[in-house]
Amino acid sequence: MDALHLAIAFSYEISLITADEGLAASAKVLGVPVQILRL
């Protein structure tokens, strides 16, 4: 499911907000703006 969210954010050029460090790292590699929630 993370890959789908990342693909949508990439395709629509929108930011991703997540608490998942791995997803955030993948977003950064693809150049997707990401905000990491600290819980």
Secondary structure, 3 states (H helix, E strand, C coil): CHHHHHHHHHHHCCCEEECCHHHHHHHHHHCCCEEECCC
